[in-house]
Amino acid sequence: MTFSEQLMLVKRLHYLITVRGTGTPQKLAIKLGISRASVFKYLDELRNLGAEISYCRNRKSYYYKNEFILSF
């Protein structure tokens, strides 16, 4: 995967988290075209950038607990 493809993937992940439309980790992996393990790696990378990410079992979606702006 090229750098620009990874960048687009992170932007899409950020969008899905922002609108609380990720689904379960397995569904998110399918939406992003990556493995479930990679989903967790990308979530950890966003956390390393200061994002507080949680998972809502009722909505079955990840969400930001803080106001997080992704900028490159």
PDB file of N, H, CA, C and O in Angstrom:
ATOM      1  N   MET A   1       0.847  -1.170   0.000  1.00  0.00           N
ATOM      2  CA  MET A   1       0.000   0.000   0.000  1.00  0.00           C
ATOM      3  C   MET A   1       0.899   1.242   0.000  1.00  0.00           C
ATOM      4  O   MET A   1       1.824   1.360   0.804  1.00  0.00           O
ATOM      5  N   THR A   2       0.606   2.156  -0.914  1.00  0.00           N
ATOM      6  H   THR A   2      -0.145   2.060  -1.567  1.00  0.00           H
ATOM      7  CA  THR A   2       1.415   3.363  -1.013  1.00  0.00           C
ATOM      8  C   THR A   2       1.074   4.331   0.122  1.00  0.00           C
ATOM      9  O   THR A   2       0.067   4.175   0.813  1.00  0.00           O
ATOM     10  N   PHE A   3       1.928   5.321   0.294  1.00  0.00           N
ATOM     11  H   PHE A   3       2.746   5.447  -0.267  1.00  0.00           H
ATOM     12  CA  PHE A   3       1.706   6.327   1.325  1.00  0.00           C
ATOM     13  C   PHE A   3       0.396   7.070   1.092  1.00  0.00           C
ATOM     14  O   PHE A   3      -0.356   7.309   2.037  1.00  0.00           O
ATOM     15  N   SER A   4       0.121   7.434  -0.145  1.00  0.00           N
ATOM     16  H   SER A   4       0.733   7.240  -0.912  1.00  0.00           H
ATOM     17  CA  SER A   4      -1.118   8.169  -0.425  1.00  0.00           C
ATOM     18  C   SER A   4      -2.349   7.296  -0.158  1.00  0.00           C
ATOM     19  O   SER A   4      -3.383   7.808   0.269  1.00  0.00           O
ATOM     20  N   GLU A   5      -2.252   5.998  -0.402  1.00  0.00           N
ATOM     21  H   GLU A   5      -1.412   5.581  -0.749  1.00  0.00           H
ATOM     22  CA  GLU A   5      -3.355   5.090  -0.096  1.00  0.00           C
ATOM     23  C   GLU A   5      -3.561   4.984   1.412  1.00  0.00           C
ATOM     24  O   GLU A   5      -4.697   4.953   1.886  1.00  0.00           O
ATOM     25  N   GLN A   6      -2.465   4.930   2.164  1.00  0.00           N
ATOM     26  H   GLN A   6      -1.542   4.955   1.779  1.00  0.00           H
ATOM     27  CA  GLN A   6      -2.560   4.892   3.619  1.00  0.00           C
ATOM     28  C   GLN A   6      -3.171   6.182   4.155  1.00  0.00           C
ATOM     29  O   GLN A   6      -3.974   6.157   5.087  1.00  0.00           O
ATOM     30  N   LEU A   7      -2.791   7.291   3.569  1.00  0.00           N
ATOM     31  H   LEU A   7      -2.138   7.311   2.812  1.00  0.00           H
ATOM     32  CA  LEU A   7      -3.334   8.587   3.969  1.00  0.00           C
ATOM     33  C   LEU A   7      -4.838   8.643   3.741  1.00  0.00           C
ATOM     34  O   LEU A   7      -5.580   9.115   4.602  1.00  0.00           O
ATOM     35  N   MET A   8      -5.284   8.168   2.599  1.00  0.00           N
ATOM     36  H   MET A   8      -4.681   7.784   1.900  1.00  0.00           H
ATOM     37  CA  MET A   8      -6.717   8.147   2.291  1.00  0.00           C
ATOM     38  C   MET A   8      -7.457   7.204   3.247  1.00  0.00           C
ATOM     39  O   MET A   8      -8.583   7.491   3.653  1.00  0.00           O
ATOM     40  N   LEU A   9      -6.834   6.097   3.600  1.00  0.00           N
ATOM     41  H   LEU A   9      -5.919   5.865   3.270  1.00  0.00           H
ATOM     42  CA  LEU A   9      -7.435   5.149   4.520  1.00  0.00           C
ATOM     43  C   LEU A   9      -7.629   5.790   5.896  1.00  0.00           C
ATOM     44  O   LEU A   9      -8.682   5.634   6.514  1.00  0.00           O
ATOM     45  N   VAL A  10      -6.619   6.507   6.369  1.00  0.00           N
ATOM     46  H   VAL A  10      -5.764   6.634   5.866  1.00  0.00           H
ATOM     47  CA  VAL A  10      -6.712   7.173   7.666  1.00  0.00           C
ATOM     48  C   VAL A  10      -7.792   8.254   7.633  1.00  0.00           C
ATOM     49  O   VAL A  10      -8.539   8.415   8.598  1.00  0.00           O
ATOM     50  N   LYS A  11      -7.875   8.989   6.534  1.00  0.00           N
ATOM     51  H   LYS A  11      -7.268   8.858   5.751  1.00  0.00           H
ATOM     52  CA  LYS A  11      -8.920  10.014   6.400  1.00  0.00           C
ATOM     53  C   LYS A  11     -10.307   9.375   6.423  1.00  0.00           C
ATOM     54  O   LYS A  11     -11.225   9.908   7.048  1.00  0.00           O
ATOM     55  N   ARG A  12     -10.462   8.254   5.757  1.00  0.00           N
ATOM     56  H   ARG A  12      -9.717   7.821   5.250  1.00  0.00           H
ATOM     57  CA  ARG A  12     -11.762   7.564   5.740  1.00  0.00           C
ATOM     58  C   ARG A  12     -12.103   7.025   7.123  1.00  0.00           C
ATOM     59  O   ARG A  12     -13.247   7.123   7.565  1.00  0.00           O
ATOM     60  N   LEU A  13     -11.112   6.456   7.808  1.00  0.00           N
ATOM     61  H   LEU A  13     -10.182   6.377   7.449  1.00  0.00           H
ATOM     62  CA  LEU A  13     -11.304   5.968   9.166  1.00  0.00           C
ATOM     63  C   LEU A  13     -11.738   7.120  10.074  1.00  0.00           C
ATOM     64  O   LEU A  13     -12.675   6.977  10.860  1.00  0.00           O
ATOM     65  N   HIS A  14     -11.066   8.242   9.965  1.00  0.00           N
ATOM     66  H   HIS A  14     -10.305   8.359   9.327  1.00  0.00           H
ATOM     67  CA  HIS A  14     -11.404   9.425  10.762  1.00  0.00           C
ATOM     68  C   HIS A  14     -12.849   9.853  10.502  1.00  0.00           C
ATOM     69  O   HIS A  14     -13.596  10.147  11.435  1.00  0.00           O
ATOM     70  N   TYR A  15     -13.229   9.883   9.239  1.00  0.00           N
ATOM     71  H   TYR A  15     -12.622   9.644   8.481  1.00  0.00           H
ATOM     72  CA  TYR A  15     -14.602  10.267   8.889  1.00  0.00           C
ATOM     73  C   TYR A  15     -15.609   9.297   9.514  1.00  0.00           C
ATOM     74  O   TYR A  15     -16.591   9.725  10.121  1.00  0.00           O
ATOM     75  N   LEU A  16     -15.366   8.007   9.367  1.00  0.00           N
ATOM     76  H   LEU A  16     -14.569   7.659   8.875  1.00  0.00           H
ATOM     77  CA  LEU A  16     -16.294   7.006   9.899  1.00  0.00           C
ATOM     78  C   LEU A  16     -16.414   7.097  11.418  1.00  0.00           C
ATOM     79  O   LEU A  16     -17.499   6.921  11.971  1.00  0.00           O
ATOM     80  N   ILE A  17     -15.306   7.372  12.088  1.00  0.00           N
ATOM     81  H   ILE A  17     -14.423   7.516  11.639  1.00  0.00           H
ATOM     82  CA  ILE A  17     -15.365   7.545  13.541  1.00  0.00           C
ATOM     83  C   ILE A  17     -16.148   8.813  13.880  1.00  0.00           C
ATOM     84  O   ILE A  17     -16.964   8.812  14.802  1.00  0.00           O
ATOM     85  N   THR A  18     -15.905   9.872  13.150  1.00  0.00           N
ATOM     86  H   THR A  18     -15.242   9.873  12.401  1.00  0.00           H
ATOM     87  CA  THR A  18     -16.580  11.154  13.402  1.00  0.00           C
ATOM     88  C   THR A  18     -18.095  11.026  13.287  1.00  0.00           C
ATOM     89  O   THR A  18     -18.828  11.587  14.102  1.00  0.00           O
ATOM     90  N   VAL A  19     -18.569  10.292  12.282  1.00  0.00           N
ATOM     91  H   VAL A  19     -17.973   9.836  11.620  1.00  0.00           H
ATOM     92  CA  VAL A  19     -20.022  10.146  12.083  1.00  0.00           C
ATOM     93  C   VAL A  19     -20.569   8.906  12.792  1.00  0.00           C
ATOM     94  O   VAL A  19     -21.737   8.556  12.624  1.00  0.00           O
ATOM     95  N   ARG A  20     -19.733   8.253  13.575  1.00  0.00           N
ATOM     96  H   ARG A  20     -18.784   8.537  13.712  1.00  0.00           H
ATOM     97  CA  ARG A  20     -20.106   7.044  14.311  1.00  0.00           C
ATOM     98  C   ARG A  20     -20.700   5.986  13.385  1.00  0.00           C
ATOM     99  O   ARG A  20     -21.743   5.394  13.662  1.00  0.00           O
ATOM    100  N   GLY A  21     -20.006   5.775  12.291  1.00  0.00           N
ATOM    101  H   GLY A  21     -19.159   6.255  12.065  1.00  0.00           H
ATOM    102  CA  GLY A  21     -20.470   4.814  11.299  1.00  0.00           C
ATOM    103  C   GLY A  21     -19.477   3.717  11.003  1.00  0.00           C
ATOM    104  O   GLY A  21     -19.433   3.194   9.889  1.00  0.00           O
ATOM    105  N   THR A  22     -18.670   3.362  12.002  1.00  0.00           N
ATOM    106  H   THR A  22     -18.705   3.786  12.907  1.00  0.00           H
ATOM    107  CA  THR A  22     -17.641   2.352  11.749  1.00  0.00           C
ATOM    108  C   THR A  22     -18.195   0.936  11.703  1.00  0.00           C
ATOM    109  O   THR A  22     -17.734   0.112  10.913  1.00  0.00           O
ATOM    110  N   GLY A  23     -19.177   0.652  12.543  1.00  0.00           N
ATOM    111  H   GLY A  23     -19.551   1.321  13.185  1.00  0.00           H
ATOM    112  CA  GLY A  23     -19.622  -0.729  12.702  1.00  0.00           C
ATOM    113  C   GLY A  23     -18.654  -1.472  13.599  1.00  0.00           C
ATOM    114  O   GLY A  23     -17.784  -0.868  14.227  1.00  0.00           O
ATOM    115  N   THR A  24     -18.806  -2.760  13.654  1.00  0.00           N
ATOM    116  H   THR A  24     -19.512  -3.250  13.144  1.00  0.00           H
ATOM    117  CA  THR A  24     -17.920  -3.599  14.471  1.00  0.00           C
ATOM    118  C   THR A  24     -16.517  -3.584  13.863  1.00  0.00           C
ATOM    119  O   THR A  24     -16.344  -3.183  12.712  1.00  0.00           O
ATOM    120  N   PRO A  25     -15.513  -4.019  14.633  1.00  0.00           N
ATOM    121  CA  PRO A  25     -14.164  -4.078  14.066  1.00  0.00           C
ATOM    122  C   PRO A  25     -14.104  -4.890  12.763  1.00  0.00           C
ATOM    123  O   PRO A  25     -13.407  -4.504  11.825  1.00  0.00           O
ATOM    124  N   GLN A  26     -14.830  -6.005  12.707  1.00  0.00           N
ATOM    125  H   GLN A  26     -15.396  -6.318  13.469  1.00  0.00           H
ATOM    126  CA  GLN A  26     -14.840  -6.826  11.491  1.00  0.00           C
ATOM    127  C   GLN A  26     -15.470  -6.073  10.323  1.00  0.00           C
ATOM    128  O   GLN A  26     -14.941  -6.101   9.212  1.00  0.00           O
ATOM    129  N   LYS A  27     -16.592  -5.403  10.563  1.00  0.00           N
ATOM    130  H   LYS A  27     -17.022  -5.381  11.466  1.00  0.00           H
ATOM    131  CA  LYS A  27     -17.244  -4.640   9.499  1.00  0.00           C
ATOM    132  C   LYS A  27     -16.392  -3.457   9.066  1.00  0.00           C
ATOM    133  O   LYS A  27     -16.346  -3.112   7.886  1.00  0.00           O
ATOM    134  N   LEU A  28     -15.713  -2.836  10.033  1.00  0.00           N
ATOM    135  H   LEU A  28     -15.750  -3.116  10.993  1.00  0.00           H
ATOM    136  CA  LEU A  28     -14.820  -1.723   9.704  1.00  0.00           C
ATOM    137  C   LEU A  28     -13.670  -2.204   8.823  1.00  0.00           C
ATOM    138  O   LEU A  28     -13.283  -1.522   7.874  1.00  0.00           O
ATOM    139  N   ALA A  29     -13.135  -3.361   9.133  1.00  0.00           N
ATOM    140  H   ALA A  29     -13.450  -3.915   9.903  1.00  0.00           H
ATOM    141  CA  ALA A  29     -12.058  -3.930   8.319  1.00  0.00           C
ATOM    142  C   ALA A  29     -12.527  -4.130   6.880  1.00  0.00           C
ATOM    143  O   ALA A  29     -11.789  -3.849   5.936  1.00  0.00           O
ATOM    144  N   ILE A  30     -13.742  -4.611   6.720  1.00  0.00           N
ATOM    145  H   ILE A  30     -14.341  -4.839   7.487  1.00  0.00           H
ATOM    146  CA  ILE A  30     -14.294  -4.829   5.379  1.00  0.00           C
ATOM    147  C   ILE A  30     -14.489  -3.492   4.667  1.00  0.00           C
ATOM    148  O   ILE A  30     -14.156  -3.361   3.489  1.00  0.00           O
ATOM    149  N   LYS A  31     -15.025  -2.502   5.376  1.00  0.00           N
ATOM    150  H   LYS A  31     -15.296  -2.608   6.333  1.00  0.00           H
ATOM    151  CA  LYS A  31     -15.240  -1.175   4.782  1.00  0.00           C
ATOM    152  C   LYS A  31     -13.937  -0.553   4.302  1.00  0.00           C
ATOM    153  O   LYS A  31     -13.900   0.109   3.265  1.00  0.00           O
ATOM    154  N   LEU A  32     -12.864  -0.772   5.066  1.00  0.00           N
ATOM    155  H   LEU A  32     -12.894  -1.310   5.908  1.00  0.00           H
ATOM    156  CA  LEU A  32     -11.576  -0.168   4.726  1.00  0.00           C
ATOM    157  C   LEU A  32     -10.718  -1.055   3.828  1.00  0.00           C
ATOM    158  O   LEU A  32      -9.706  -0.602   3.292  1.00  0.00           O
ATOM    159  N   GLY A  33     -11.114  -2.312   3.661  1.00  0.00           N
ATOM    160  H   GLY A  33     -11.936  -2.680   4.096  1.00  0.00           H
ATOM    161  CA  GLY A  33     -10.347  -3.226   2.819  1.00  0.00           C
ATOM    162  C   GLY A  33      -9.040  -3.658   3.451  1.00  0.00           C
ATOM    163  O   GLY A  33      -8.048  -3.880   2.756  1.00  0.00           O
ATOM    164  N   ILE A  34      -9.040  -3.778   4.778  1.00  0.00           N
ATOM    165  H   ILE A  34      -9.845  -3.598   5.343  1.00  0.00           H
ATOM    166  CA  ILE A  34      -7.840  -4.194   5.504  1.00  0.00           C
ATOM    167  C   ILE A  34      -8.217  -5.305   6.475  1.00  0.00           C
ATOM    168  O   ILE A  34      -9.395  -5.636   6.613  1.00  0.00           O
ATOM    169  N   SER A  35      -7.236  -5.877   7.140  1.00  0.00           N
ATOM    170  H   SER A  35      -6.279  -5.609   7.027  1.00  0.00           H
ATOM    171  CA  SER A  35      -7.498  -6.929   8.119  1.00  0.00           C
ATOM    172  C   SER A  35      -8.002  -6.326   9.423  1.00  0.00           C
ATOM    173  O   SER A  35      -7.826  -5.136   9.687  1.00  0.00           O
ATOM    174  N   ARG A  36      -8.625  -7.162  10.222  1.00  0.00           N
ATOM    175  H   ARG A  36      -8.768  -8.129  10.008  1.00  0.00           H
ATOM    176  CA  ARG A  36      -9.105  -6.729  11.534  1.00  0.00           C
ATOM    177  C   ARG A  36      -7.928  -6.266  12.405  1.00  0.00           C
ATOM    178  O   ARG A  36      -8.042  -5.283  13.138  1.00  0.00           O
ATOM    179  N   ALA A  37      -6.814  -6.973  12.320  1.00  0.00           N
ATOM    180  H   ALA A  37      -6.722  -7.771  11.725  1.00  0.00           H
ATOM    181  CA  ALA A  37      -5.621  -6.590  13.082  1.00  0.00           C
ATOM    182  C   ALA A  37      -5.130  -5.207  12.670  1.00  0.00           C
ATOM    183  O   ALA A  37      -4.696  -4.422  13.513  1.00  0.00           O
ATOM    184  N   SER A  38      -5.199  -4.908  11.368  1.00  0.00           N
ATOM    185  H   SER A  38      -5.551  -5.545  10.683  1.00  0.00           H
ATOM    186  CA  SER A  38      -4.779  -3.592  10.883  1.00  0.00           C
ATOM    187  C   SER A  38      -5.691  -2.485  11.391  1.00  0.00           C
ATOM    188  O   SER A  38      -5.242  -1.363  11.625  1.00  0.00           O
ATOM    189  N   VAL A  39      -6.973  -2.800  11.560  1.00  0.00           N
ATOM    190  H   VAL A  39      -7.338  -3.712  11.370  1.00  0.00           H
ATOM    191  CA  VAL A  39      -7.908  -1.817  12.128  1.00  0.00           C
ATOM    192  C   VAL A  39      -7.386  -1.355  13.478  1.00  0.00           C
ATOM    193  O   VAL A  39      -7.328  -0.156  13.748  1.00  0.00           O
ATOM    194  N   PHE A  40      -7.009  -2.296  14.320  1.00  0.00           N
ATOM    195  H   PHE A  40      -7.055  -3.270  14.100  1.00  0.00           H
ATOM    196  CA  PHE A  40      -6.525  -1.946  15.651  1.00  0.00           C
ATOM    197  C   PHE A  40      -5.214  -1.168  15.590  1.00  0.00           C
ATOM    198  O   PHE A  40      -4.977  -0.293  16.422  1.00  0.00           O
ATOM    199  N   LYS A  41      -4.371  -1.474  14.627  1.00  0.00           N
ATOM    200  H   LYS A  41      -4.563  -2.185  13.951  1.00  0.00           H
ATOM    201  CA  LYS A  41      -3.117  -0.726  14.471  1.00  0.00           C
ATOM    202  C   LYS A  41      -3.403   0.722  14.080  1.00  0.00           C
ATOM    203  O   LYS A  41      -2.782   1.643  14.611  1.00  0.00           O
ATOM    204  N   TYR A  42      -4.340   0.927  13.152  1.00  0.00           N
ATOM    205  H   TYR A  42      -4.844   0.179  12.720  1.00  0.00           H
ATOM    206  CA  TYR A  42      -4.683   2.292  12.745  1.00  0.00           C
ATOM    207  C   TYR A  42      -5.372   3.052  13.878  1.00  0.00           C
ATOM    208  O   TYR A  42      -5.136   4.249  14.043  1.00  0.00           O
ATOM    209  N   LEU A  43      -6.206   2.390  14.647  1.00  0.00           N
ATOM    210  H   LEU A  43      -6.398   1.418  14.513  1.00  0.00           H
ATOM    211  CA  LEU A  43      -6.827   3.039  15.802  1.00  0.00           C
ATOM    212  C   LEU A  43      -5.763   3.462  16.812  1.00  0.00           C
ATOM    213  O   LEU A  43      -5.842   4.548  17.387  1.00  0.00           O
ATOM    214  N   ASP A  44      -4.776   2.608  17.022  1.00  0.00           N
ATOM    215  H   ASP A  44      -4.712   1.726  16.555  1.00  0.00           H
ATOM    216  CA  ASP A  44      -3.684   2.953  17.933  1.00  0.00           C
ATOM    217  C   ASP A  44      -2.884   4.142  17.414  1.00  0.00           C
ATOM    218  O   ASP A  44      -2.452   4.990  18.196  1.00  0.00           O
ATOM    219  N   GLU A  45      -2.684   4.209  16.105  1.00  0.00           N
ATOM    220  H   GLU A  45      -3.035   3.521  15.470  1.00  0.00           H
ATOM    221  CA  GLU A  45      -1.964   5.350  15.532  1.00  0.00           C
ATOM    222  C   GLU A  45      -2.728   6.650  15.774  1.00  0.00           C
ATOM    223  O   GLU A  45      -2.124   7.670  16.107  1.00  0.00           O
ATOM    224  N   LEU A  46      -4.053   6.620  15.610  1.00  0.00           N
ATOM    225  H   LEU A  46      -4.543   5.792  15.340  1.00  0.00           H
ATOM    226  CA  LEU A  46      -4.848   7.814  15.891  1.00  0.00           C
ATOM    227  C   LEU A  46      -4.763   8.166  17.378  1.00  0.00           C
ATOM    228  O   LEU A  46      -4.695   9.342  17.736  1.00  0.00           O
ATOM    229  N   ARG A  47      -4.767   7.170  18.223  1.00  0.00           N
ATOM    230  H   ARG A  47      -4.822   6.215  17.932  1.00  0.00           H
ATOM    231  CA  ARG A  47      -4.623   7.426  19.665  1.00  0.00           C
ATOM    232  C   ARG A  47      -3.274   8.062  19.964  1.00  0.00           C
ATOM    233  O   ARG A  47      -3.179   8.945  20.817  1.00  0.00           O
ATOM    234  N   ASN A  48      -2.227   7.618  19.264  1.00  0.00           N
ATOM    235  H   ASN A  48      -2.305   6.901  18.572  1.00  0.00           H
ATOM    236  CA  ASN A  48      -0.894   8.203  19.449  1.00  0.00           C
ATOM    237  C   ASN A  48      -0.861   9.672  19.039  1.00  0.00           C
ATOM    238  O   ASN A  48      -0.016  10.432  19.511  1.00  0.00           O
ATOM    239  N   LEU A  49      -1.777  10.070  18.165  1.00  0.00           N
ATOM    240  H   LEU A  49      -2.464   9.453  17.781  1.00  0.00           H
ATOM    241  CA  LEU A  49      -1.868  11.463  17.736  1.00  0.00           C
ATOM    242  C   LEU A  49      -2.758  12.298  18.665  1.00  0.00           C
ATOM    243  O   LEU A  49      -2.951  13.491  18.432  1.00  0.00           O
ATOM    244  N   GLY A  50      -3.294  11.677  19.707  1.00  0.00           N
ATOM    245  H   GLY A  50      -3.137  10.707  19.896  1.00  0.00           H
ATOM    246  CA  GLY A  50      -4.093  12.406  20.686  1.00  0.00           C
ATOM    247  C   GLY A  50      -5.580  12.129  20.665  1.00  0.00           C
ATOM    248  O   GLY A  50      -6.325  12.742  21.430  1.00  0.00           O
ATOM    249  N   ALA A  51      -6.033  11.228  19.816  1.00  0.00           N
ATOM    250  H   ALA A  51      -5.427  10.731  19.195  1.00  0.00           H
ATOM    251  CA  ALA A  51      -7.456  10.901  19.756  1.00  0.00           C
ATOM    252  C   ALA A  51      -7.829   9.980  20.908  1.00  0.00           C
ATOM    253  O   ALA A  51      -7.137   9.001  21.185  1.00  0.00           O
ATOM    254  N   GLU A  52      -8.925  10.303  21.572  1.00  0.00           N
ATOM    255  H   GLU A  52      -9.488  11.098  21.346  1.00  0.00           H
ATOM    256  CA  GLU A  52      -9.473   9.421  22.598  1.00  0.00           C
ATOM    257  C   GLU A  52     -10.630   8.678  21.936  1.00  0.00           C
ATOM    258  O   GLU A  52     -11.705   9.239  21.724  1.00  0.00           O
ATOM    259  N   ILE A  53     -10.395   7.419  21.616  1.00  0.00           N
ATOM    260  H   ILE A  53      -9.522   6.963  21.788  1.00  0.00           H
ATOM    261  CA  ILE A  53     -11.362   6.620  20.865  1.00  0.00           C
ATOM    262  C   ILE A  53     -11.949   5.551  21.759  1.00  0.00           C
ATOM    263  O   ILE A  53     -11.224   4.830  22.444  1.00  0.00           O
ATOM    264  N   SER A  54     -13.272   5.454  21.749  1.00  0.00           N
ATOM    265  H   SER A  54     -13.862   6.040  21.193  1.00  0.00           H
ATOM    266  CA  SER A  54     -13.979   4.413  22.501  1.00  0.00           C
ATOM    267  C   SER A  54     -14.914   3.677  21.551  1.00  0.00           C
ATOM    268  O   SER A  54     -15.133   4.092  20.414  1.00  0.00           O
ATOM    269  N   TYR A  55     -15.453   2.580  22.049  1.00  0.00           N
ATOM    270  H   TYR A  55     -15.275   2.243  22.973  1.00  0.00           H
ATOM    271  CA  TYR A  55     -16.386   1.780  21.267  1.00  0.00           C
ATOM    272  C   TYR A  55     -17.712   1.729  22.005  1.00  0.00           C
ATOM    273  O   TYR A  55     -17.747   1.425  23.197  1.00  0.00           O
ATOM    274  N   CYS A  56     -18.803   2.023  21.308  1.00  0.00           N
ATOM    275  H   CYS A  56     -18.774   2.269  20.339  1.00  0.00           H
ATOM    276  CA  CYS A  56     -20.148   1.963  21.874  1.00  0.00           C
ATOM    277  C   CYS A  56     -20.773   0.628  21.463  1.00  0.00           C
ATOM    278  O   CYS A  56     -20.992   0.376  20.278  1.00  0.00           O
ATOM    279  N   ARG A  57     -21.054  -0.210  22.435  1.00  0.00           N
ATOM    280  H   ARG A  57     -20.877  -0.006  23.398  1.00  0.00           H
ATOM    281  CA  ARG A  57     -21.628  -1.522  22.138  1.00  0.00           C
ATOM    282  C   ARG A  57     -23.070  -1.414  21.648  1.00  0.00           C
ATOM    283  O   ARG A  57     -23.526  -2.251  20.869  1.00  0.00           O
ATOM    284  N   ASN A  58     -23.787  -0.387  22.100  1.00  0.00           N
ATOM    285  H   ASN A  58     -23.416   0.293  22.732  1.00  0.00           H
ATOM    286  CA  ASN A  58     -25.171  -0.216  21.648  1.00  0.00           C
ATOM    287  C   ASN A  58     -25.230   0.167  20.175  1.00  0.00           C
ATOM    288  O   ASN A  58     -26.006  -0.406  19.410  1.00  0.00           O
ATOM    289  N   ARG A  59     -24.413   1.133  19.781  1.00  0.00           N
ATOM    290  H   ARG A  59     -23.782   1.598  20.402  1.00  0.00           H
ATOM    291  CA  ARG A  59     -24.398   1.594  18.386  1.00  0.00           C
ATOM    292  C   ARG A  59     -23.494   0.747  17.502  1.00  0.00           C
ATOM    293  O   ARG A  59     -23.543   0.831  16.275  1.00  0.00           O
ATOM    294  N   LYS A  60     -22.669  -0.069  18.147  1.00  0.00           N
ATOM    295  H   LYS A  60     -22.629  -0.137  19.144  1.00  0.00           H
ATOM    296  CA  LYS A  60     -21.681  -0.883  17.428  1.00  0.00           C
ATOM    297  C   LYS A  60     -20.822  -0.007  16.527  1.00  0.00           C
ATOM    298  O   LYS A  60     -20.721  -0.222  15.319  1.00  0.00           O
ATOM    299  N   SER A  61     -20.208   0.990  17.160  1.00  0.00           N
ATOM    300  H   SER A  61     -20.290   1.165  18.141  1.00  0.00           H
ATOM    301  CA  SER A  61     -19.369   1.919  16.417  1.00  0.00           C
ATOM    302  C   SER A  61     -18.337   2.562  17.337  1.00  0.00           C
ATOM    303  O   SER A  61     -18.574   2.765  18.528  1.00  0.00           O
ATOM    304  N   TYR A  62     -17.189   2.873  16.748  1.00  0.00           N
ATOM    305  H   TYR A  62     -16.997   2.708  15.781  1.00  0.00           H
ATOM    306  CA  TYR A  62     -16.185   3.659  17.461  1.00  0.00           C
ATOM    307  C   TYR A  62     -16.597   5.122  17.405  1.00  0.00           C
ATOM    308  O   TYR A  62     -17.308   5.545  16.494  1.00  0.00           O
ATOM    309  N   TYR A  63     -16.142   5.888  18.389  1.00  0.00           N
ATOM    310  H   TYR A  63     -15.565   5.545  19.130  1.00  0.00           H
ATOM    311  CA  TYR A  63     -16.412   7.325  18.414  1.00  0.00           C
ATOM    312  C   TYR A  63     -15.279   8.028  19.159  1.00  0.00           C
ATOM    313  O   TYR A  63     -14.543   7.415  19.931  1.00  0.00           O
ATOM    314  N   TYR A  64     -15.161   9.331  18.905  1.00  0.00           N
ATOM    315  H   TYR A  64     -15.759   9.830  18.278  1.00  0.00           H
ATOM    316  CA  TYR A  64     -14.171  10.144  19.612  1.00  0.00           C
ATOM    317  C   TYR A  64     -14.768  10.630  20.920  1.00  0.00           C
ATOM    318  O   TYR A  64     -15.885  11.148  20.945  1.00  0.00           O
ATOM    319  N   LYS A  65     -14.027  10.465  22.002  1.00  0.00           N
ATOM    320  H   LYS A  65     -13.120  10.044  21.981  1.00  0.00           H
ATOM    321  CA  LYS A  65     -14.450  10.983  23.301  1.00  0.00           C
ATOM    322  C   LYS A  65     -14.042  12.445  23.462  1.00  0.00           C
ATOM    323  O   LYS A  65     -14.594  13.162  24.296  1.00  0.00           O
ATOM    324  N   ASN A  66     -13.087  12.874  22.671  1.00  0.00           N
ATOM    325  H   ASN A  66     -12.638  12.292  21.993  1.00  0.00           H
ATOM    326  CA  ASN A  66     -12.636  14.254  22.707  1.00  0.00           C
ATOM    327  C   ASN A  66     -12.811  14.873  21.326  1.00  0.00           C
ATOM    328  O   ASN A  66     -13.074  14.170  20.351  1.00  0.00           O
ATOM    329  N   GLU A  67     -12.664  16.181  21.250  1.00  0.00           N
ATOM    330  H   GLU A  67     -12.449  16.752  22.042  1.00  0.00           H
ATOM    331  CA  GLU A  67     -12.719  16.819  19.945  1.00  0.00           C
ATOM    332  C   GLU A  67     -11.359  16.585  19.293  1.00  0.00           C
ATOM    333  O   GLU A  67     -10.333  17.073  19.768  1.00  0.00           O
ATOM    334  N   PHE A  68     -11.371  15.841  18.217  1.00  0.00           N
ATOM    335  H   PHE A  68     -12.204  15.445  17.832  1.00  0.00           H
ATOM    336  CA  PHE A  68     -10.114  15.484  17.559  1.00  0.00           C
ATOM    337  C   PHE A  68     -10.174  15.941  16.114  1.00  0.00           C
ATOM    338  O   PHE A  68     -11.087  15.591  15.366  1.00  0.00           O
ATOM    339  N   ILE A  69      -9.185  16.728  15.743  1.00  0.00           N
ATOM    340  H   ILE A  69      -8.444  17.012  16.351  1.00  0.00           H
ATOM    341  CA  ILE A  69      -9.092  17.218  14.371  1.00  0.00           C
ATOM    342  C   ILE A  69      -7.864  16.569  13.743  1.00  0.00           C
ATOM    343  O   ILE A  69      -6.748  16.706  14.244  1.00  0.00           O
ATOM    344  N   LEU A  70      -8.082  15.877  12.666  1.00  0.00           N
ATOM    345  H   LEU A  70      -8.989  15.766  12.260  1.00  0.00           H
ATOM    346  CA  LEU A  70      -7.007  15.224  11.937  1.00  0.00           C
ATOM    347  C   LEU A  70      -6.444  16.198  10.925  1.00  0.00           C
ATOM    348  O   LEU A  70      -7.162  16.670  10.043  1.00  0.00           O
ATOM    349  N   SER A  71      -5.173  16.496  11.046  1.00  0.00           N
ATOM    350  H   SER A  71      -4.590  16.112  11.762  1.00  0.00           H
ATOM    351  CA  SER A  71      -4.545  17.412  10.086  1.00  0.00           C
ATOM    352  C   SER A  71      -3.169  16.877   9.706  1.00  0.00           C
ATOM    353  O   SER A  71      -2.461  16.283  10.520  1.00  0.00           O
ATOM    354  N   PHE A  72      -2.821  17.102   8.467  1.00  0.00           N
ATOM    355  H   PHE A  72      -3.395  17.585   7.806  1.00  0.00           H
ATOM    356  CA  PHE A  72      -1.527  16.632   7.953  1.00  0.00           C
ATOM    357  C   PHE A  72      -0.700  17.803   7.495  1.00  0.00           C
ATOM    358  O   PHE A  72       0.424  17.620   7.029  1.00  0.00           O
TER     359      PHE A  72
END
